[in-house]
């Protein structure tokens, strides 16, 4: 069976001049299966968010290829590239920045359908999909559809962001640090919702995070990035229980210290 996503030798450099160039990604390669949840782990600046943005079409690469269901997508332009947005959606880190304060929740969730031209001219069908998306993230449509983002908590806003990503019935959701601005209980709540959507709808996730603790019980596999390179890859439990690379070991040690500290409180 063809992988949902296959990344081959992906490269990215940043810099205003040829003399000042930073290699953010150095020939990164991996694949993601249908219905799989992969955790992309690394410190700030490791390149993990850049990978997600390139796959989503929000960033260009300097080399390499990205295949989506067997089709190379980095070479696509215009309408063909935009049409992939139906299948590849993104949830961003900051729920406050990601939602327009001038739009009601119903308008925000329907917007991706409008952009993609899905059910054009059929307001009832679009409303049905908006209500289903809100219900899927445990937000009562009757209660939330006519409210504004400033009337919602951070956790509720992030759920709206997830509903926006989910309304087009994508095959892949790239979640870029979606829980980093939420407290612990809300983080676990959001991950439970995402897991439920994975199980019921077979949506795959590329879960970008610096917090390896969040991947336990959520991610099927982990990819550990350090300075733009993959240093370790494997099943989540295998990596957490028996890390091989020194950098991964340092992440696990930090996690154990944190867990022991919580246990002492």
Secondary structure by P-SEA (a helix, b strand, c coil): ccccbbbcbbbbbbcccccccccccccccccccccbbbbbccccccaaaaaaaaaaccccccbbbbbcccccccccccaaaaaacccbbbbcccccccccccccaaaaaaaaaaaaccccccaaaaaaaaaaaaaaaccccccccccccccccaaaaaaaaaaaaacccccccccccccccccaaaaaaaaaaaaaaaaaccbbbbccccccccccccccbbbbbccccccccccaaaaaaccccaaaaaaaaaaaaaaaaaaac
